């Protein structure tokens, strides 16, 4: 039966027989059907759909997503907002969030307590983190006030594995000296898909261009770009 079905499909798909050609034409015709959409009919449908969608996502954000994220926080400020996704938080540590902070999309916060009893993430007032932001902390990562961190940004203050091959083979953690805190100054803008390495300090007012890999500290009011990131301009 399976062979007959396969042969029939092959015949309809590839044969130049008039029956097969008419069948393919009918199939393409069905796939290309498009009905007229009078605005008098479709506009109310669109408004109803948008109203229902907005009400659903508003309720889900306010009643589910934000309360669950706030439950993870050690301390959070006024008007903390999230998007309509439940953020992923792994491990235990201090998550301290200021006023008017936006944690957008779906972000990931990982605490690795093998290096410190209470690893800590601090996010200052009026800062925002874009969708798919990932923060891995073994000791401390501090984000200042009024920072704009775009989507897909990853920052980590520990590598997670030792550089010594034998230590890795033995499954030992990274050396404590390899755990170096990250500090993001106030009013910093980090573009999409940047990576911030351990021990980096980004000075106040600086810009990290999209796709940059930051392995060394950035002075205040500086634009950096590239892999590894280098200063390309100064801001007045």
C-alpha positions as CSV (number, residue, x, y, z in Angstrom):
1,X,0.0,0.0,0.0
2,X,2.8,2.4,0.9
3,X,4.5,1.7,-2.4
4,X,1.3,2.4,-4.4
5,X,0.8,5.7,-2.5
6,X,4.4,6.7,-3.1
7,X,4.2,5.9,-6.8
8,X,0.9,7.9,-7.1
9,X,2.5,11.0,-5.4
10,X,5.5,10.7,-7.7
11,X,3.2,10.4,-10.8
12,X,1.2,13.4,-9.8
13,X,4.3,15.5,-9.0
14,X,6.5,14.7,-12.0
15,X,4.5,13.1,-14.8
16,X,3.7,15.0,-18.0
17,X,0.5,13.0,-18.4
18,X,-2.5,15.4,-18.9
19,X,-4.2,14.1,-15.8
20,X,-1.1,14.8,-13.7
21,X,-0.6,18.3,-15.2
22,X,-4.2,19.2,-14.6
23,X,-3.9,17.9,-11.0
24,X,-0.8,20.1,-10.4
25,X,-2.6,23.1,-11.9
26,X,-5.6,22.6,-9.7
27,X,-3.4,22.3,-6.6
28,X,-1.6,25.5,-7.5
29,X,-4.9,27.2,-8.0
30,X,-6.1,26.2,-4.6
31,X,-2.9,27.4,-2.9
32,X,-3.3,30.8,-4.6
33,X,-6.9,31.5,-3.6
34,X,-7.3,34.9,-2.0
35,X,-10.7,36.3,-0.9
36,X,-11.5,40.0,-1.1
37,X,-11.4,41.7,2.3
38,X,-13.8,44.7,2.5
39,X,-12.6,47.2,5.1
40,X,-16.1,47.5,6.5
41,X,-15.9,43.9,7.5
42,X,-12.2,43.4,8.3
43,X,-11.6,46.6,10.3
44,X,-14.0,45.6,13.1
45,X,-12.5,42.1,13.1
46,X,-9.0,43.6,13.5
47,X,-10.1,45.9,16.3
48,X,-11.8,43.1,18.1
49,X,-8.7,40.9,17.7
50,X,-6.3,43.6,18.9
51,X,-8.5,44.4,21.9
52,X,-8.7,40.7,23.0
53,X,-4.9,40.3,22.4
54,X,-4.0,43.4,24.3
55,X,-6.2,42.5,27.2
56,X,-4.8,39.0,27.4
57,X,-1.2,40.0,27.3
58,X,-1.7,42.9,29.7
59,X,-3.3,40.5,32.2
60,X,-0.7,37.8,31.7
61,X,2.1,40.4,32.2
62,X,0.6,42.0,35.2
63,X,-0.8,38.9,36.9
64,X,1.8,36.3,36.0
65,X,5.1,37.5,34.5
66,X,5.9,40.5,36.7
67,X,4.9,38.9,40.0
68,X,7.1,35.8,39.3
69,X,10.1,38.0,38.4
70,X,9.6,40.1,41.5
71,X,9.5,37.0,43.6
72,X,13.1,36.3,42.4
73,X,14.2,39.8,43.4
74,X,15.9,40.4,46.7
75,X,14.7,44.0,46.3
76,X,13.0,45.9,43.6
77,X,11.9,49.4,43.0
78,X,8.7,51.1,41.9
79,X,7.3,50.5,38.4
80,X,9.5,47.5,37.6
81,X,8.1,46.2,34.3
82,X,8.6,43.0,32.3
83,X,7.3,41.8,28.9
84,X,4.9,38.9,28.4
85,X,7.5,36.2,29.0
86,X,8.6,34.5,32.2
87,X,12.3,35.3,32.7
88,X,14.6,32.4,33.4
89,X,16.5,32.6,36.8
90,X,18.8,29.8,37.8
91,X,20.7,29.4,41.1
92,X,20.5,31.6,44.1
93,X,21.9,35.1,44.7
94,X,20.9,38.7,45.2
95,X,18.9,40.3,42.4
96,X,18.5,44.0,43.2
97,X,16.5,46.2,40.8
98,X,15.9,49.9,40.9
99,X,12.9,52.1,40.0
100,X,11.4,52.3,36.5
101,X,13.4,49.3,35.2
102,X,12.3,47.4,32.1
103,X,13.4,43.7,31.7
104,X,12.1,43.2,28.2
105,X,11.4,40.0,26.2
106,X,12.7,36.8,27.8
107,X,16.0,37.2,29.7
108,X,18.2,34.8,31.6
109,X,19.9,35.4,34.9
110,X,22.3,32.7,36.2
111,X,23.9,32.7,39.7
112,X,26.9,30.4,40.2
113,X,27.4,30.0,43.9
114,X,30.5,27.8,43.6
115,X,32.6,31.0,43.7
116,X,30.7,33.2,46.2
117,X,28.1,32.7,48.9
118,X,25.9,35.4,47.6
119,X,26.6,36.4,44.0
120,X,24.9,39.7,43.2
121,X,23.3,41.4,40.2
122,X,22.4,45.1,40.6
123,X,20.3,47.0,38.0
124,X,20.1,50.8,38.5
125,X,17.1,53.1,38.2
126,X,15.6,53.6,34.7
127,X,17.8,51.0,33.0
128,X,16.5,48.5,30.5
129,X,17.6,45.1,29.3
130,X,16.5,43.8,25.9
131,X,15.1,40.5,24.8
132,X,17.4,37.4,25.3
133,X,19.8,39.3,27.5
134,X,21.9,36.8,29.5
135,X,23.8,37.6,32.7
136,X,25.9,35.0,34.4
137,X,27.3,36.1,37.8
138,X,29.7,34.3,40.1
139,X,30.5,37.4,42.3
140,X,29.0,40.7,41.1
141,X,27.7,42.5,38.1
142,X,26.5,46.1,38.5
143,X,24.5,48.0,35.9
144,X,24.2,51.7,36.5
145,X,21.3,54.1,36.1
146,X,19.8,55.1,32.8
147,X,21.6,52.2,30.9
148,X,20.2,50.9,27.6
149,X,21.2,47.3,27.0
150,X,20.0,45.9,23.7
151,X,18.8,42.4,22.9
152,X,21.1,39.4,22.8
153,X,23.7,40.9,25.1
154,X,25.7,38.5,27.2
155,X,27.8,39.4,30.2
156,X,29.6,37.1,32.6
157,X,32.0,37.7,35.4
158,X,33.4,34.1,35.4
159,X,34.3,31.7,32.6
160,X,32.8,28.7,34.4
161,X,35.7,26.3,33.6
162,X,39.4,26.5,34.4
163,X,41.9,27.3,31.6
164,X,44.2,24.5,32.8
165,X,43.4,21.3,30.7
166,X,44.0,18.9,33.6
167,X,41.8,20.9,35.9
168,X,39.0,20.9,33.2
169,X,39.4,17.1,32.8
170,X,39.0,16.7,36.5
171,X,35.8,18.8,36.5
172,X,37.2,21.4,38.9
173,X,35.7,25.0,38.8
174,X,37.6,28.0,37.5
175,X,40.2,29.5,39.8
176,X,38.7,32.2,42.1
177,X,41.1,34.7,40.6
178,X,39.3,34.2,37.3
179,X,36.1,35.5,38.8
180,X,36.2,39.3,38.2
181,X,33.2,41.6,38.7
182,X,31.7,43.7,35.9
183,X,30.7,47.3,36.3
184,X,28.6,49.2,33.8
185,X,28.5,52.9,34.5
186,X,25.5,55.2,34.3
187,X,24.0,56.1,30.9
188,X,25.8,53.4,29.0
189,X,24.4,52.1,25.7
190,X,25.3,48.5,24.8
191,X,24.3,47.5,21.3
192,X,22.8,44.2,20.1
193,X,24.7,41.0,20.4
194,X,27.6,42.3,22.4
195,X,29.6,40.1,24.8
196,X,31.0,41.7,28.0
197,X,33.9,39.6,29.5
198,X,34.9,39.3,33.2
199,X,36.6,42.2,34.9
200,X,35.4,44.8,32.4
201,X,34.3,48.3,33.6
202,X,32.5,50.5,31.1
203,X,32.7,54.1,31.9
204,X,29.8,56.5,32.3
205,X,28.2,57.7,29.0
206,X,30.0,55.3,26.8
207,X,28.6,53.4,23.8
208,X,29.4,49.8,22.9
209,X,28.6,49.2,19.2
210,X,26.5,46.2,18.1
211,X,28.4,42.9,17.9
212,X,31.3,44.1,19.9
213,X,33.3,41.7,22.2
214,X,34.5,43.7,25.2
215,X,37.5,42.1,26.9
216,X,39.1,45.3,28.5
217,X,37.7,48.3,30.3
218,X,36.2,51.2,28.4
219,X,36.9,54.8,29.5
220,X,34.0,57.2,30.1
221,X,32.3,58.9,27.1
222,X,33.9,56.6,24.5
223,X,32.5,54.7,21.6
224,X,34.0,51.2,21.1
225,X,33.5,48.6,18.4
226,X,34.9,45.4,17.0
227,X,36.3,42.1,18.2
228,X,38.1,42.8,20.4
229,X,36.4,46.1,21.0
230,X,38.6,49.2,20.5
231,X,37.9,52.9,20.9
232,X,36.7,54.5,17.6
233,X,35.5,57.9,18.9
234,X,35.2,60.1,21.9
235,X,32.0,61.7,23.0
236,X,32.0,65.3,24.1
